[in-house]
Amino acid sequence: MARVDRPRESRPPASEARAERRARSMEEPLDVRLKAAEPYPLLEVRNPIHRTAYLVMLPEFPSAAPALCTCTDFARRDLGTCKHIEAGVRWLVARPDAKPPPTPHGSARPTGVWLEIDRREKELPPPARLTGRDLARPGEALFA
């Protein structure tokens, strides 16, 4: 059987692909929310139509060069951007004084199983002697 060479689908250049992500970030109804401002901006970008939500991390804002997103487009395409990053950067530039929502009083305190993990962690030997097996013991509380 003869091998048939099919023409490969050509991908647009990276600059065009980035421009497409930028355009999509402006066209789609993306809802951006600041989750944390320190040590770097952490945003949640939601798409109400697709019912998706992704985290965008901008460790060197206003530069988007080292940005990260939890979406599959960012993970697979190796462009260094996606529509969520583009929307997040644009949102932060437009709102330089944005503050994350206040944390409800007391909600950051560990409860239940996390208190048990903290208790078990305190029983461990000093850090110089810890092994991976030692660190697994406190986490077993999650599966008890």
C-alpha positions as CSV (number, residue, x, y, z in Angstrom):
1,M,0.0,0.0,0.0
2,A,1.4,3.3,-1.0
3,R,1.9,6.0,1.5
4,V,-0.1,9.1,0.8
5,D,1.4,12.4,2.0
6,R,-1.2,14.8,3.1
7,P,-0.5,18.5,3.3
8,R,0.0,19.5,7.0
9,E,-2.4,22.0,8.4
10,S,-0.5,25.2,8.7
11,R,-0.7,27.1,11.9
12,P,-0.8,30.9,11.9
13,P,2.3,32.6,13.1
14,A,2.5,33.1,16.9
15,S,2.0,36.8,16.6
16,E,-1.3,36.2,14.7
17,A,-2.4,33.6,17.3
18,R,-1.7,36.0,20.1
19,A,-3.6,38.7,18.3
20,E,-6.5,36.3,17.9
21,R,-6.5,35.6,21.7
22,R,-6.5,39.4,22.4
23,A,-9.5,39.9,20.0
24,R,-11.4,37.0,21.6
25,S,-10.8,38.4,25.0
26,M,-12.6,41.6,23.9
27,E,-15.4,39.8,22.0
28,E,-16.4,37.3,24.6
29,P,-18.3,38.2,27.8
30,L,-15.5,37.4,30.2
31,D,-16.1,38.3,33.8
32,V,-12.8,39.1,35.7
33,R,-12.5,39.1,39.4
34,L,-9.5,39.9,41.5
35,K,-8.9,37.1,44.0
36,A,-5.7,38.3,45.5
37,A,-3.4,41.3,45.0
38,E,-0.3,40.1,47.0
39,P,2.3,38.8,46.3
40,Y,1.0,39.2,42.7
41,P,-2.4,39.6,41.0
42,L,-4.4,36.4,41.0
43,L,-7.6,36.7,38.9
44,E,-10.5,34.5,38.3
45,V,-11.7,34.8,34.7
46,R,-15.2,33.4,34.0
47,N,-17.1,32.8,30.9
48,P,-20.9,32.7,31.7
49,I,-21.8,31.3,28.2
50,H,-19.4,28.3,28.5
51,R,-19.8,28.1,32.2
52,T,-16.0,28.0,32.8
53,A,-13.7,29.7,35.2
54,Y,-9.9,29.8,35.2
55,L,-7.3,31.3,37.4
56,V,-4.8,33.8,35.9
57,M,-1.6,34.6,37.7
58,L,0.4,37.7,36.8
59,P,3.6,37.5,38.8
60,E,5.3,40.5,37.0
61,F,2.2,42.7,36.3
62,P,2.0,45.0,34.3
63,S,4.2,42.7,32.1
64,A,2.2,39.7,30.9
65,A,5.3,37.8,29.7
66,P,5.5,35.3,32.6
67,A,1.7,35.1,33.1
68,L,0.1,31.7,33.8
69,C,-3.5,30.5,33.2
70,T,-5.2,27.2,34.2
71,C,-7.0,26.8,30.8
72,T,-6.2,24.1,28.3
73,D,-5.4,26.6,25.5
74,F,-2.6,28.1,27.5
75,A,-1.3,24.6,28.4
76,R,-1.4,23.2,24.9
77,R,-0.6,26.0,22.5
78,D,2.7,27.3,24.0
79,L,1.9,30.9,23.0
80,G,2.5,32.4,26.5
81,T,-1.0,33.9,26.5
82,C,-4.6,33.1,26.1
83,K,-7.9,35.0,26.1
84,H,-8.1,34.8,29.9
85,I,-4.7,36.3,30.4
86,E,-5.4,39.0,27.8
87,A,-8.7,39.9,29.5
88,G,-7.1,39.9,33.0
89,V,-4.3,42.2,32.0
90,R,-6.7,44.6,30.3
91,W,-9.0,44.5,33.3
92,L,-6.2,45.3,35.7
93,V,-4.8,48.1,33.6
94,A,-8.3,49.7,33.6
95,R,-8.6,49.3,37.4
96,P,-5.2,50.1,38.9
97,D,-6.7,50.5,42.4
98,A,-8.7,47.3,42.4
99,K,-8.8,45.5,45.7
100,P,-9.7,41.8,46.3
101,P,-12.9,41.2,48.2
102,P,-12.4,41.2,52.0
103,T,-12.0,37.8,53.6
104,P,-14.9,37.1,55.9
105,H,-13.8,37.3,59.5
106,G,-12.4,34.0,60.7
107,S,-12.8,32.1,57.4
108,A,-9.1,31.7,57.0
109,R,-8.8,29.6,60.1
110,P,-8.3,25.9,59.6
111,T,-11.2,23.7,60.8
112,G,-12.0,20.0,60.9
113,V,-9.6,17.8,59.0
114,W,-7.1,20.7,58.6
115,L,-6.8,21.1,62.3
116,E,-5.9,17.4,62.5
117,I,-3.3,17.7,59.8
118,D,-1.7,20.7,61.6
119,R,-1.7,18.6,64.9
120,R,0.0,15.7,63.1
121,E,2.5,17.9,61.4
122,K,3.6,19.3,64.8
123,E,4.4,15.8,65.9
124,L,6.9,15.3,63.1
125,P,10.7,15.4,63.7
126,P,12.6,18.6,62.9
127,P,12.7,19.5,59.2
128,A,16.3,18.4,58.7
129,R,15.3,14.8,59.0
130,L,11.9,14.7,57.2
131,T,11.3,12.2,54.3
132,G,8.5,12.0,51.9
133,R,7.0,9.2,53.9
134,D,7.1,11.5,57.0
135,L,5.2,14.2,55.2
136,A,2.6,11.8,54.0
137,R,1.5,11.0,57.5
138,P,-0.3,14.3,58.2
139,G,-2.0,14.1,54.9
140,E,-3.5,10.7,55.7
141,A,-6.1,12.6,57.7
142,L,-7.7,13.6,54.4
143,F,-8.5,10.0,53.6
144,A,-9.6,8.8,57.1
